[in-house]
């Protein structure tokens, strides 16, 4: 028997869940109010016989004791295993020397990054050379309270300011390079700061550990506009969401996560009291990020910039369906309004269209109620695709109807649920006034009836929106 199986067999899931949820017995099961979303009628069920739980309300998800502890404590599997093992009286095997070394190196990188956050923040708040950063924040109507809440910072233009500061505190050059804070000089001769003369925005993991930075240049001619920390053992931007450590509680309470593109969009939202907003770090929303959000929410709203959400031009020429690697897939829009398919994730995706020419920061700053209304009116993803992919077509003309079918049939074909596929095919038939049977005849060629047979776009995965 594996250690995981031993822990699972020894714990009582009713006792584990009962520490967080007031449970009442109902025959062979227990019921309570779901801890992951607001509700008045209990929809949360615990099954003692199988050791599982499930929410039949807004979350529409479930799992075992490990899944519950991971979600309720906002921790990874290893941490959940350690908690439940202590509870069960199971002694976990010590890590191998190699694993212990990796863990020690990771802890050192986290410590260096945390020290860098403090250094950059002190520079922004008190450094004489940080005037450009402070002026930028004032121009964006971000006060000192916001800078402190998000630990915003300033990277001095001097090439070794951070390296010298951290070296004096015992961090060696290898740790600084590994943490993505410094780079080695060509030909040897030490290391230098990776970030110089930029506004620093710390990025945290879901547990609140600082793991990297988004660094914005304030030079109009500076490139790139945003420089993210490089890939490292502690930072993988495809697996992280900016602001999640601050937003997790609000997302869990309301069951809804709102995803925007830019760092300042998140900062503005939280400053205005919209605490369920996160950003995708300027990349296309990945399956890993959706899975991460799925721990907290049953609904994910993508609040795309108006140009991306409201204009079919951003989708023109894009094949929206690709072959599924395995299993069911769902369409996922990227931060720039493009669409790709990911494995089915058992989460509802919606799209909130913003007023033309305005990003979330603009909207919230001008009128928070407009933002609130846009999120509340977010469309289901398929409805958004129908609108976006036909916005530039004249559906009174045969050519426009043909193009609408060409664009939407691949999307419909890859809907895994046969009832949903039939419903959206009927909607397309009504939209373009074509007999549904004629459209149905095209489904196998377009997507294999939900088995991922649609052609892969040649540019898939190459375009990503930049953070703003």
C-alpha positions as CSV (number, residue, x, y, z in Angstrom):
1,X,0.0,0.0,0.0
2,X,1.3,3.4,-0.9
3,X,1.7,6.2,1.7
4,X,-1.1,8.2,0.0
5,X,-3.4,5.2,0.2
6,X,-2.5,4.6,3.8
7,X,-3.3,8.2,4.7
8,X,-6.6,8.1,2.7
9,X,-7.7,4.9,4.5
10,X,-6.9,6.2,8.0
11,X,-8.7,9.6,7.8
12,X,-12.4,10.2,8.3
13,X,-13.5,12.6,5.6
14,X,-16.5,13.7,7.7
15,X,-14.1,14.8,10.5
16,X,-11.8,16.6,8.0
17,X,-14.6,18.5,6.3
18,X,-16.4,19.0,9.6
19,X,-13.6,21.3,10.8
20,X,-14.6,23.8,8.0
21,X,-18.3,23.0,7.4
22,X,-21.2,22.5,9.7
23,X,-22.5,19.1,8.5
24,X,-25.8,17.4,9.3
25,X,-26.4,13.8,8.7
26,X,-29.0,12.8,6.2
27,X,-29.2,9.0,6.0
28,X,-25.9,7.7,4.7
29,X,-24.6,11.1,3.7
30,X,-23.8,14.5,5.3
31,X,-25.0,17.9,4.0
32,X,-23.8,21.4,4.6
33,X,-23.3,24.8,3.1
34,X,-20.6,24.8,0.6
35,X,-17.4,26.6,1.9
36,X,-16.4,27.6,-1.6
37,X,-19.3,29.8,-2.6
38,X,-22.1,31.7,-0.9
39,X,-25.4,29.9,-0.6
40,X,-28.4,29.6,1.8
41,X,-29.6,26.1,0.8
42,X,-27.1,23.3,1.5
43,X,-25.7,21.9,-1.7
44,X,-22.5,20.4,-0.3
45,X,-22.6,16.6,0.3
46,X,-20.0,14.3,2.0
47,X,-20.1,10.6,1.3
48,X,-18.4,8.7,4.2
49,X,-18.5,5.3,2.4
50,X,-16.5,6.5,-0.6
51,X,-14.5,9.2,1.2
52,X,-15.6,11.8,-1.3
53,X,-17.4,15.1,-1.3
54,X,-19.3,17.1,-4.0
55,X,-20.9,20.5,-4.4
56,X,-24.1,20.4,-6.4
57,X,-24.4,24.2,-6.4
58,X,-22.4,26.8,-8.2
59,X,-19.1,25.0,-7.8
60,X,-20.3,21.8,-9.5
61,X,-17.1,20.0,-8.4
62,X,-15.9,17.5,-5.9
63,X,-13.1,15.2,-4.9
64,X,-11.6,13.4,-2.0
65,X,-10.0,14.6,1.3
66,X,-6.8,15.7,-0.5
67,X,-8.8,17.8,-3.0
68,X,-10.8,19.4,-0.2
69,X,-7.8,20.4,1.9
70,X,-5.9,21.7,-1.2
71,X,-8.9,23.9,-2.1
72,X,-10.0,25.1,1.3
73,X,-6.4,25.9,2.4
74,X,-5.2,27.1,-1.0
75,X,-2.2,24.7,-1.0
76,X,-0.7,22.1,-3.3
77,X,-0.9,18.3,-3.0
78,X,2.3,17.8,-1.1
79,X,1.2,20.3,1.6
80,X,-2.2,18.7,1.8
81,X,-0.6,15.3,2.2
82,X,1.6,16.5,5.0
83,X,-1.5,18.0,6.9
84,X,-3.5,14.8,6.5
85,X,-0.6,12.5,7.3
86,X,-0.1,14.3,10.6
87,X,-3.8,13.9,11.3
88,X,-3.7,10.2,10.5
89,X,-0.5,9.5,12.4
90,X,1.4,8.5,9.3
91,X,5.1,9.3,9.1
92,X,6.1,10.4,5.7
93,X,9.3,9.1,4.3
94,X,12.1,11.8,4.4
95,X,12.9,13.2,1.0
96,X,15.9,11.8,-0.9
97,X,19.1,13.8,-0.7
98,X,18.5,15.1,-4.2
99,X,14.9,16.1,-3.4
100,X,16.1,17.8,-0.1
101,X,18.8,19.7,-2.1
102,X,16.2,20.9,-4.6
103,X,13.9,22.0,-1.8
104,X,16.7,23.9,-0.1
105,X,17.6,25.6,-3.3
106,X,14.0,26.5,-3.9
107,X,13.7,28.0,-0.4
108,X,16.8,30.0,-1.0
109,X,15.4,31.4,-4.3
110,X,12.1,32.3,-2.5
111,X,14.1,34.1,0.2
112,X,16.1,36.0,-2.4
113,X,13.0,37.0,-4.3
114,X,11.3,38.2,-1.1
115,X,14.4,40.3,-0.2
116,X,14.3,41.8,-3.7
117,X,10.6,42.8,-3.2
118,X,11.6,44.6,-0.1
119,X,14.6,46.3,-1.8
120,X,12.6,47.5,-4.8
121,X,9.7,48.7,-2.7
122,X,12.0,50.7,-0.5
123,X,13.5,52.3,-3.6
124,X,10.1,53.3,-4.9
125,X,8.9,54.8,-1.6
126,X,12.1,56.6,-0.6
127,X,14.7,56.4,-3.4
128,X,15.7,59.7,-5.0
129,X,16.1,58.0,-8.4
130,X,12.5,56.6,-8.3
131,X,10.8,59.8,-9.3
132,X,9.7,58.4,-12.7
133,X,8.0,55.5,-11.0
134,X,6.2,57.7,-8.4
135,X,5.1,60.1,-11.2
136,X,3.7,57.2,-13.2
137,X,1.7,56.0,-10.3
138,X,0.3,59.4,-9.6
139,X,-0.6,59.8,-13.2
140,X,-2.6,56.6,-13.0
141,X,-4.2,57.7,-9.8
142,X,-2.5,55.0,-7.7
143,X,-1.7,56.3,-4.3
144,X,0.9,55.2,-1.7
145,X,-1.7,52.9,-0.1
146,X,-1.9,50.9,-3.4
147,X,1.8,50.9,-3.8
148,X,2.2,49.4,-0.3
149,X,-0.7,46.9,-0.7
150,X,0.8,45.5,-3.9
151,X,4.5,46.0,-2.8
152,X,5.2,47.9,-6.0
153,X,8.8,48.9,-6.4
154,X,11.5,50.6,-8.5
155,X,14.6,48.9,-10.0
156,X,17.5,51.4,-10.0
157,X,19.1,52.0,-13.4
158,X,22.5,51.2,-11.9
159,X,23.5,47.8,-13.1
160,X,24.4,46.1,-9.8
161,X,22.3,47.8,-7.2
162,X,20.2,44.8,-6.3
163,X,23.1,42.4,-6.6
164,X,25.2,44.4,-4.2
165,X,22.3,44.7,-1.8
166,X,21.5,41.0,-1.7
167,X,25.2,39.9,-1.8
168,X,25.7,41.9,1.4
169,X,22.9,39.8,2.9
170,X,24.5,36.5,2.1
171,X,23.0,35.6,-1.2
172,X,25.5,34.2,-3.7
173,X,25.5,34.9,-7.4
174,X,24.2,31.4,-8.3
175,X,21.1,31.9,-6.2
176,X,20.4,35.3,-7.8
177,X,20.7,33.9,-11.3
178,X,18.6,30.8,-10.5
179,X,15.9,33.1,-9.0
180,X,15.8,35.2,-12.2
181,X,17.1,38.3,-10.4
182,X,20.5,38.6,-12.1
183,X,22.4,37.5,-15.2
184,X,26.0,36.5,-15.5
185,X,28.3,38.8,-17.5
186,X,29.5,37.6,-20.8
187,X,32.9,36.1,-20.5
188,X,32.6,35.9,-16.7
189,X,33.3,38.6,-14.2
190,X,30.3,38.3,-11.9
191,X,26.6,39.0,-12.4
192,X,24.4,42.1,-13.0
193,X,20.8,43.1,-12.2
194,X,18.3,41.7,-14.7
195,X,15.8,44.5,-14.0
196,X,17.1,48.1,-14.4
197,X,15.2,51.4,-14.5
198,X,11.7,49.8,-14.4
199,X,8.6,49.9,-12.2
200,X,8.5,46.5,-10.4
201,X,5.3,44.6,-9.8
202,X,5.8,41.5,-7.6
203,X,4.1,38.3,-8.7
204,X,3.1,35.8,-6.0
205,X,2.0,32.2,-6.1
206,X,-1.4,31.2,-4.7
207,X,0.1,30.8,-1.2
208,X,1.4,34.3,-1.2
209,X,5.1,33.6,-1.9
210,X,6.8,36.2,-4.1
211,X,8.1,34.2,-7.0
212,X,8.9,36.8,-9.7
213,X,8.2,40.2,-11.2
214,X,6.5,42.0,-14.0
215,X,8.8,45.0,-14.8
216,X,7.4,47.9,-16.8
217,X,9.6,50.3,-18.7
218,X,8.6,54.0,-18.4
219,X,10.7,54.9,-21.4
220,X,8.4,55.5,-24.4
221,X,11.0,53.9,-26.6
222,X,11.9,51.2,-24.2
223,X,11.4,47.6,-25.2
224,X,10.0,45.3,-24.2
225,X,7.2,47.3,-22.4
226,X,7.0,44.5,-19.8
227,X,9.9,42.2,-18.9
228,X,8.8,39.2,-16.9
229,X,11.0,37.1,-14.7
230,X,12.5,34.2,-16.7
231,X,11.4,30.6,-16.3
232,X,12.8,29.2,-13.1
233,X,12.2,26.5,-10.5
234,X,9.9,28.9,-8.7
235,X,8.4,30.9,-11.6
236,X,6.4,29.5,-14.6
237,X,4.1,32.2,-15.9
238,X,1.9,29.6,-17.7
239,X,1.0,28.2,-14.3
240,X,0.5,31.4,-12.4
241,X,-2.1,34.1,-12.2
242,X,-1.3,37.6,-11.0
243,X,-3.3,38.6,-7.9
244,X,-4.6,35.1,-7.1
245,X,-3.2,35.1,-3.6
246,X,-5.2,38.3,-2.9
247,X,-8.3,37.2,-4.9
248,X,-8.7,33.6,-3.8
249,X,-11.0,34.3,-0.9
250,X,-13.4,36.5,-2.9
251,X,-13.4,34.1,-5.8
252,X,-14.2,31.2,-3.5
253,X,-16.9,33.2,-1.7
254,X,-18.7,34.3,-4.9
255,X,-17.9,31.3,-7.1
256,X,-16.8,33.7,-9.9
257,X,-13.3,34.6,-11.1
258,X,-12.7,37.5,-13.5
259,X,-9.6,37.3,-15.7
260,X,-8.1,40.4,-17.3
261,X,-4.9,40.9,-19.3
262,X,-2.9,43.5,-17.5
263,X,-1.2,43.9,-14.1
264,X,-2.6,47.4,-13.7
265,X,-6.1,46.1,-14.5
266,X,-5.9,43.8,-11.5
267,X,-4.4,46.6,-9.3
268,X,-7.2,49.0,-10.3
269,X,-9.9,46.4,-9.7
270,X,-8.7,45.5,-6.2
271,X,-8.2,49.1,-5.3
272,X,-11.9,49.7,-6.3
273,X,-13.1,46.7,-4.2
274,X,-13.5,44.2,-7.0
275,X,-11.4,41.5,-5.3
276,X,-12.2,38.5,-7.6
277,X,-10.0,39.8,-10.5
278,X,-6.7,38.1,-11.6
279,X,-4.5,38.5,-14.7
280,X,-3.0,35.9,-17.0
281,X,0.5,37.4,-17.0
282,X,0.1,38.6,-20.6
283,X,-0.1,35.1,-22.1
284,X,-2.9,33.2,-23.6
285,X,-5.0,31.7,-20.8
286,X,-3.6,28.2,-20.3
287,X,-5.2,25.0,-19.2
288,X,-3.0,25.1,-16.1
289,X,-4.4,28.5,-15.2
290,X,-8.0,27.4,-15.7
291,X,-7.4,24.4,-13.6
292,X,-5.9,26.6,-10.9
293,X,-9.0,28.9,-10.9
294,X,-11.2,25.8,-11.0
295,X,-10.1,25.1,-7.4
296,X,-12.0,28.3,-6.4
297,X,-14.7,29.0,-8.9
298,X,-17.3,27.4,-11.1
299,X,-17.5,30.4,-13.4
300,X,-14.6,32.2,-15.1
301,X,-15.3,35.5,-16.8
302,X,-12.8,36.8,-19.3
303,X,-12.9,40.6,-19.4
304,X,-11.1,41.2,-22.7
305,X,-10.2,44.6,-24.0
306,X,-12.9,46.0,-26.2
307,X,-10.9,45.6,-29.4
308,X,-10.4,41.9,-28.7
309,X,-13.9,41.1,-27.4
310,X,-15.9,43.3,-29.7
311,X,-14.4,43.0,-33.1
312,X,-14.3,39.9,-35.3
313,X,-11.2,41.3,-37.0
314,X,-9.1,39.9,-34.1
315,X,-10.3,36.5,-35.0
316,X,-10.3,36.8,-38.8
317,X,-8.1,34.2,-40.4
318,X,-7.8,32.1,-37.3
319,X,-8.9,28.5,-37.3
320,X,-10.6,28.3,-33.9
321,X,-10.6,24.5,-33.6
322,X,-7.6,22.2,-33.3
323,X,-7.3,18.5,-32.7
324,X,-7.7,17.5,-29.2
325,X,-4.8,15.7,-27.7
326,X,-7.1,13.5,-25.6
327,X,-10.5,13.6,-24.2
328,X,-13.1,16.4,-24.4
329,X,-12.2,19.9,-25.2
330,X,-13.6,23.4,-24.7
331,X,-12.9,26.6,-26.6
332,X,-10.7,29.0,-24.5
333,X,-10.1,32.6,-25.7
334,X,-6.7,34.1,-25.2
335,X,-6.0,37.4,-23.6
336,X,-5.9,39.1,-27.0
337,X,-9.3,37.7,-28.2
338,X,-8.0,34.7,-30.1
339,X,-9.5,31.3,-29.4
340,X,-8.0,27.9,-29.0
341,X,-9.2,24.6,-27.5
342,X,-8.2,23.0,-24.3
343,X,-9.2,19.8,-22.5
344,X,-12.7,20.0,-20.9
345,X,-12.3,21.5,-17.5
346,X,-15.8,21.3,-16.0
347,X,-16.0,25.1,-15.6
348,X,-18.3,27.6,-17.2
349,X,-16.5,30.2,-19.3
350,X,-18.0,33.6,-20.1
351,X,-16.8,36.7,-21.8
352,X,-17.5,40.3,-20.7
353,X,-17.4,42.9,-23.5
354,X,-16.1,46.3,-22.4
355,X,-17.0,49.7,-23.9
356,X,-15.1,50.4,-27.2
357,X,-11.5,51.6,-26.8
358,X,-11.3,51.0,-23.1
359,X,-9.5,48.4,-21.0
360,X,-10.6,47.3,-17.5
361,X,-8.4,49.9,-15.8
362,X,-10.0,52.7,-17.9
363,X,-13.5,51.4,-17.2
364,X,-13.2,51.0,-13.5
365,X,-11.4,54.3,-13.0
366,X,-14.1,56.2,-14.9
367,X,-17.2,54.4,-13.6
368,X,-17.0,51.3,-11.4
369,X,-20.7,50.6,-12.1
370,X,-20.0,50.2,-15.8
371,X,-17.5,47.5,-14.9
372,X,-19.9,45.8,-12.5
373,X,-22.6,45.7,-15.2
374,X,-20.2,44.4,-17.9
375,X,-19.2,41.5,-15.7
376,X,-22.8,40.7,-14.7
377,X,-23.8,40.7,-18.4
378,X,-20.9,38.5,-19.5
379,X,-22.0,36.1,-22.3
380,X,-21.5,32.3,-22.3
381,X,-18.4,31.6,-24.4
382,X,-20.4,30.0,-27.3
383,X,-22.7,33.0,-27.5
384,X,-19.6,35.3,-27.6
385,X,-18.1,33.3,-30.4
386,X,-21.3,33.5,-32.4
387,X,-21.3,37.2,-32.1
388,X,-17.6,37.8,-32.6
389,X,-17.2,35.4,-35.6
390,X,-20.2,36.9,-37.5
391,X,-19.9,40.6,-36.6
392,X,-18.2,41.5,-39.9
393,X,-20.6,39.4,-42.1
394,X,-23.7,40.4,-44.0
395,X,-25.9,37.5,-43.2
396,X,-28.6,38.6,-45.7
397,X,-26.2,37.6,-48.5
398,X,-25.3,34.0,-49.4
399,X,-21.5,34.7,-49.1
400,X,-21.9,36.0,-45.6
401,X,-24.0,32.9,-44.6
402,X,-21.4,30.6,-46.1
403,X,-18.6,32.3,-44.2
404,X,-20.6,32.1,-41.0
405,X,-21.0,28.4,-41.4
406,X,-17.3,28.0,-42.3
407,X,-16.3,29.8,-39.1
408,X,-18.8,28.3,-36.6
409,X,-19.3,24.7,-37.7
410,X,-15.7,23.8,-36.5
411,X,-16.5,25.3,-33.2
412,X,-19.8,23.5,-32.9
413,X,-18.3,20.2,-34.0
414,X,-15.9,20.2,-31.1
415,X,-18.6,20.6,-28.4
416,X,-18.3,17.3,-26.6
417,X,-21.9,17.1,-25.4
418,X,-24.3,15.9,-28.1
419,X,-27.2,17.9,-26.7
420,X,-25.2,21.1,-26.6
421,X,-23.8,20.4,-30.1
422,X,-27.3,20.0,-31.4
423,X,-28.6,23.1,-29.7
424,X,-25.9,25.3,-31.1
425,X,-26.3,23.8,-34.6
426,X,-29.9,24.7,-34.4
427,X,-29.0,28.3,-33.4
428,X,-26.6,28.5,-36.4
429,X,-29.3,27.2,-38.8
430,X,-31.7,29.9,-37.6
431,X,-29.1,32.6,-37.7
432,X,-28.1,31.9,-41.4
433,X,-31.5,30.5,-42.4
434,X,-30.1,27.2,-43.7
435,X,-31.7,23.8,-43.1
436,X,-30.2,22.3,-40.0
437,X,-29.9,18.9,-41.8
438,X,-27.6,20.5,-44.4
439,X,-25.4,21.9,-41.7
440,X,-25.3,18.7,-39.7
441,X,-24.0,16.9,-42.8
442,X,-20.9,19.1,-42.5
443,X,-20.1,18.2,-38.9
444,X,-18.0,15.1,-39.4
445,X,-15.7,16.8,-41.8
446,X,-15.4,19.9,-39.6
447,X,-14.8,18.2,-36.3
448,X,-15.7,14.6,-36.0
449,X,-18.7,15.2,-33.9
450,X,-16.7,16.5,-30.9
451,X,-13.7,14.2,-31.3
452,X,-11.3,16.9,-32.1
453,X,-11.1,16.5,-35.9
454,X,-11.0,20.2,-36.7
455,X,-7.8,21.4,-38.3
456,X,-5.1,23.0,-36.2
457,X,-4.4,26.6,-36.9
458,X,-1.0,27.2,-38.3
459,X,-0.2,30.0,-35.9
460,X,-1.6,28.4,-32.8
461,X,0.2,29.3,-29.6
462,X,2.4,32.0,-31.2
463,X,0.3,35.1,-30.4
464,X,0.0,36.4,-26.9
465,X,-1.3,39.6,-25.6
466,X,1.1,41.9,-23.7
467,X,0.2,43.1,-20.2
468,X,-0.8,46.7,-19.9
